[in-house]
Amino acid sequence: MDHHRSLRKGFPEVVLGEGKTPQQVAEICQELARHSDVFLVTRTSEEAFRAVQVRVPEAVYRATACFIVLDRRQDLERLPGIAVLCGGTADLPVAEEAAITAEVMGCEVQRVYDVGVAGLHRLLSHLPLLQEARVLVVVAGMEGALPSLVAGLVSAPVIAVPTSIGYGAGFGGLAPLLTMLTSCAPGVAVVNIDNGFGAGYMAAVINLLASQESQATR
């Protein structure tokens, strides 16, 4: 285990549960819990969680995101500044990946869900909240237009997350990925298909750094 990860990055090593047996996940989590009050396992299963819970009873399972989370920190004051948006209910697993990741990294997250471009009024009703954010994670499948729309309304950076939700010509998320990569709105960065974790991690880093710089200039 890379126990120095938290010293270099400010957060412990995150475990990808996909491809690992429940026993392997449990052993890794037990080792992490010896050295840290917090850990995160992504893309995992309830079966793996049951194995982890035997060794680390404080761990919890976040079913929508398929995460196992341990957080023994007391009275953690989370830093506001992140908004996570998604186009539709089918995008929730990826959006929750992003939101929970940022929360575990010490940020407060505003969730704005079911605001796809097919109903523009739904997005615009949240405009004041969006314009207050330091960074926004925008998750969308289908044609993937939502991040460009949001980026045209706010001054903060937008992290776009294409999902594999959609019909045949969506090619498992390739269509929204290409839409987001070719966005005409400035300030959009794109992560891999269904990579809510990567987006949430990046959003937390941006938010924490922005807060530090703001405090340094006072």
N, C-alpha and C positions, 0 to 999 in steps of 0.2 A: 504494500500500500504506500501511496505517496503522501506521507503524513506532513511533509513540508509544503504541500499545495496551499494550505491556508496562510502560510507565511509569505509565499510568493504572490498569491492571487487574492488573499483576503477571504477565501471561502474554501472549505475542505473539498477533496476530490468527490465528484459526483459519479454515481455508479449507473451504468446502462444495464438494466435488468434483462433486456432482450438478448436471447441466446445463452443465458446462464440458467443453470438448474436452481430450484429453490434452495437446495443445500448450499450451493456456491454463494448465492445472494445472502443467505443467513450468515455464513462464515465471514463474508466481507463486512456486513453491517455490524457484526459483533466486534470485529477489529476496529472499525471506524468509531464505534461508540466508546471504546476504551480511551480514545485520544481526543474526542470532540463531543460537544453537547448538541451538535446538529449534523445531520446527514440527509442526503436526498438520493433516492433510487428512482430512475425514470424507466418508462416502458416495462413495467413489471406486472405481476399477476397477484390475485388474491391467494393463490397457493403459495407463492413465494412469501407473501406477507405473513401467512400463518407460520411459516418456518422462521421468519425473522422475529416474530412476536414471542416465540419461545425463548429466544436469546436476548431480545431487547424489548421488554414488555411495554415500554413507553412509546414505541413506534406506532404510527397511525397509517391507515391506508386511505388515500384520496382516490376514490374509484373513478371519477370522471376523467382524471388525468392519468390514471394507472401509475400513481406515485406511491412510494413508501417514504414517509417523512419522520425524522426524529428532531425534536426541538425542545431541549431542556432549559433553554435560556429563560431567565426570569425577568419580567418587567421590561421587555425589549420595546423600545420606542421606535416604531417604523417611520421611515422618512417618506413623506408624501411626494408625489411628482410623476407617477406612472399611471397611464390609462391603457387598458387592454380592450380592444374592440374586436368583434367578429361579425361576419355577415349573417350567419344563420345558426340554428340550433345544431346542425350537423358539424359545425366547426368547433363546438364547445370543448371536445377533448384537447385539441391543440391550443385553444385559447386558455384553458385552465392550466395546461403545461406552463405556458408563459407566466400567467398570473401567480401561480403557486411558487414557481422558481423565484420570481422577484420578491415575493413575500418572505420566503425562507432566507433570502439574502438581505433582509432587513428593510424592505421598502413597503410602503402602503400602496395598494393598487385599487384604482377605480375601474370596475367592470362595466362595459357598455356593450351589451350583447343584442343580437338580432337587429342590426342596423344596416342591412345590406342595401345596395344601390337601387334595388327594385322598389324601395319605399324611402325616398330621400328625406321625407319629413321626419322620419324616426331618427335619423342621424342629426339633423339640424336642431332638433329639440334638445340635444346634449351639447350644443356648440360652446357655451360658456365653460363647461367642465373640460372639454377638449383643449380649449385655448389656454387653460391654466396649467396644463401638464408640461413637464420638462421633456418628456419623451413618450411616444405612443407606439404600442404594438398593435398592428392591424392585421387580422387573420381573415382570409377569404379563400373560398374555392370557386367553382364555376369559372367565370371569365376573369375574376381576380381584379376588378376595377376599384374596389373600396380603398386600398391604400393611396392611390393617386387622388381620389376625391378628398380624402382626409388631409393629405399633404398640401392641397390647395387652400385649405381653410385654417391651417395652424402654422406657427413659426418654429415649433419644436421639431426635432428629427422624428421620422416615422420609420419603424422597423416593420417591413412587410413580410408576412408569412403565408405562402401559398399552401393550400391543403389539397389533398387528393380527392376531395368531394366533387362530384360532378358526373355528367354523362360521358359517353364514349369519346367524343372529340376533345374532352378535357385531358385525355391521356394520363390519368392518374396524378394530376397536379401540374403537368408540364405546361398546359395552356395558361393557368394563372401565374406560374413562375415566369414565363416569357412576358406576359403583360406587365408584371411588376418590374422586371428588369428593364423594360422599355418605357417606363413611366415618363411622361412629359412634365410631371410636377417635381421640382427640386426638393432635396431633403429626404429622399426615400432610399433606404438600404434594404437589401433582400437577403433572407436566410433560406436554407434548403426547404424542400417540400415537407410539410408536417413537423418542422423543427421548432415547436413552441418553446422547448427548453432553451435552445440557443438564443431565441429572441428575448425571452425573459431574462436570461443571464446578461445579455448585452444591455438591455434596458436598465437593469439594476446598476451595472457599472457606470453607465452614462449619468444616471440619477445621482448616485453617490459622489461621483467626481464633480458634477455640477454644484452640488451642495457644498462640497469642500472648498471649491473655488469661490463660491459666493461668500462663504464665511471668511475666507482669507482676505477678501477685498474690503471687508467692513472696517 
